[in-house]
């Protein structure tokens, strides 16, 4: 993958973030960090899980050693990693192992997104799955402290998922495709 291809991956991810996540307010906390330019976008060109885990570890280290005012969150985008969602989902156990081995439980969280994301108990084409669908397999590294602050400011955080499903149901599959282009 060359620099132009990496740039396209980042631009696709930023478009999804701006149009879907922020545009539909799927995450009410995202707008502020994007506006303050506190999001780091990193493309892992490797397809081997071990290489992605190594990069994950490096990005976690960078995140915890950088002032949150400068860098609050990281999107580690791995376009060649596990096109099959179930394989990607299994890989998340390895990601959690990295978090634990670095003693960062309670300091960082890993949220996951995938082009074929599917919640347990849903059909592949259920619109509810689109709340976690991104253009590429993505690991979102979040500071627990920032999550806690955001939840304090948004007292009904537990209702976000239900609201998001309703927004996507109202939008429909055709509306989603028109929004994100896929």
N, C-alpha and C positions, 0 to 999 in steps of 0.2 A: 504494500500500500504506500503510495507516494504522498507528498505533502498536500497536493490538490485533493486527493481522495480523502485524506484525513480531514481537510477543511470542509468537504461536503458532509462528512459524517457529523461534524460539530454543527454545521449550519442546519442540517436536518433535525438534529436534537434541539437546537435553540428554537427552531420554528415550532416543533412540537411543544416545547416548554411554553413558548409565548402564546401560541394559538389555543392549545388544548388545556394545559395545566393552569396557566395564568388566565387565558382568555375565557375559559369556562369556570374559572375559580375552583378547579378540582383540588387544589391545595391552597388554602387561603394564606399560607405562610411563604409561598414561593415568590410572590411579587416583590416583597421588600428586599430579599437577598439579590434578586436579579437587578432591581433598580440600583442597588448599592454596589453592583458588580463584585459580589462576594461569592460567586459561583465559579469553580474551576471545572473546565471541560477537558478531559483527558481521553485520548483514543488509545486503546491497546490493540495493536495490529496483529497480535498473536492469536492463534486458534487453540494452542495448547493450554489446558486449564492451569498447569503449574506456572506458566508464564503470567497468566492473568492474576493468579494468587500472589505472585511475587510483586507485581505492579500494585495490587490491592494493598499489600503490606506497606510498600513505599508511600502510597497515597495517604494511608492512615497516619503514618509517621509525619508526613508533611502537614497534614491537617491539624494534628494535635500540637505541633511545634510552631504553628503560625497563628498569630493574633486573629481572633474571630472577626475583628473589625476589618481585616484585610481579606480573610478567607473563611467563610462560614460553612461551606458545603462543597462537595466534589461529586461530579458525575463521571464515573469511569465507564466509558462506552467501549464495548468489545464486539464489533460488528461480525467477527468471524467465529465467535464463541457460541456453541450449541444452538443451532437453528431450531432444534426441537425443544419445546418448552419443558417437557418432563425431564430431559437431561439437564437443562439449565436449572430447574428447580432442585434437582439432586445436588448440583454443584454448590448451591447456597449453604449446604451443611459444611462444606470445606471453607467457604467464606467466613462462616461463624466460628470455625475452628481457628482461623487466623486472628479474628477479633479476640477470642479467648486467650490464645497464646501470647498476644501482646498485652494482656491484662487491660483491655479497653472496654470490657463490658460495663455499661453504666456511663461510659464516656462518649462512645460513638455507637451509632446504629447503622445497619445496612438495610436500605430499602431496595427492592428489585423491580425492574421493568423489563418487558420482553415483547417483541412484536406479536407473539402468539400466547400472551399471558392468559391463564385460565384458572379461575378460583375453583377450589374443590366443590363438587356438587353442581357445577354449571355445565352447560353445553358450550362447545368451542365458540359458537357464534353469538352467545348471550352478550348483550350490550354492556352488562355489568363488568365484563372482563376488560373492557376498553379503558376503565379507570387506571389500569396498570399497563397499558400497551404503549410502548415507545417504538420509535423507528428501528432500534437496535437493542440487543441485550445490554442492559445498563445496571450498574451497581451505584446506588446513590448513598454516599457517605454523609451522615448527619451528626452533628454534635448534640448530645443529649441535653446539654444546658440550653441550647437554642430551641430545641423542641419544647422543653419545660416552659420557657418564656413565652413561646408562641401559644401553647395550650392555655396559659394563664390569661392571655389576651383574647382567646377564643374559647369561652367557657363550655360550649357545646361541641368540643372536638370529636366526641364519640359519634356525633350525628353526621360528620363529614361524608363518610362512605355512603350512607343512605341518601343524602342530598345529591351526591355525585351520580348515583345510579338513576335517580329521578331526572337529573339534568340530561344524562345520556339517553334515557328512554324518550324524553321529549325531543331531543335532537335527532334520534334515530340513526341507523347505520348509514344511510345516504348523507345525512347532515354531517356525521363524523368524517366520512370519506371526503366530502367537500371541504371540510375544515383542514384536515391534515394531508389530503391528497392521496390517500391510500384506502 
